[in-house]
């Protein structure tokens, strides 16, 4: 095509917090799609805590990003050329496009987005991986019942904020754990949480005992570490714990701080289950339809934090680990 594709490729595996030097910023000609492929101009890149785990070498739910490979990332963009039936130039699609300006992708591995360009961020936020994680993690694994007490860690984040709202839709009492007065206020004033706990300013265990006097029925964990231990100490009988993530542990340079209160699972006949959203790929259209209706009805609110410029990627990604983002963190790569 004669067009240049700019990319971030993994140069080395981080020890602790990633730095810009862990990636190389490279350029190469844009390729042409082969049979079954599409060429996508990437418009938005999703930044997610899972990306830190993908940089590590070792066994996980998917292979690590290889040294020299384009950094893995979900995104949304516009089809420029297609050799896949059912997708044509001009269509908008979502998929695993990487941290780059153009992506050659298998047509069968992407989702067509029937929405205008300015709506794409919501399709990698509430109607994308974070929303799907919240929907299936809470409803399929957490199994909330009307009147249950649901506690969410990382509650002001892209996944946690949706988990809490879905729990409210299902008739639960919802307590969110977040960092700072502003984020805690956002949970209760704007999203309808019943209570919030500021882990930066409060004793989380004491606050959970106060806010959940009958114990926690469902704990949706995005944080791990000490907050997971505090929740384990405050479970209700037959509680369900959903392990979605452990962002407090991702940049450790020492072994992961696992739960020390795990015998609470035995005492309370509780369960703790990990979830990976890709297990629910075939059911995602079902969830998107339900959640889109909730958004239309005003029952579900979304917030995206959009940073412009592909070259900001290394520094923008780190916002996830300092809590500087407000809502789903997204890079806007370019205009349609």
Secondary structure, DSSP 8 states (H G I E B T S, - for coil): ---EEEEEEE-S--SSS--GGGEEEEEEE-----TTEEEEEEEEEE--THHHHHTS-S--SS----TTSB---EEEEEEEEE-STT--TT-EEEEE--SBSEEEEEGGGSEEE-S-GGGHHHHTTTTSHHHHHHHHIIIIII---TT-EEEEESTTSTTHHHHHHHHHHTT-EEEEEESSHHHHHHHHHTS--SEEEETTTS-HHHHHHHH-TT-EEEEEESS-HHHHHHHHTTEEEEEEEEE---GGGTT-SS-----S-THHHHHTT-EEEE--GGGGGGGHHHHHHHHHHHHHTTSS---EEEEE-GGGHHHHHHHHHHT---SEEEEE----
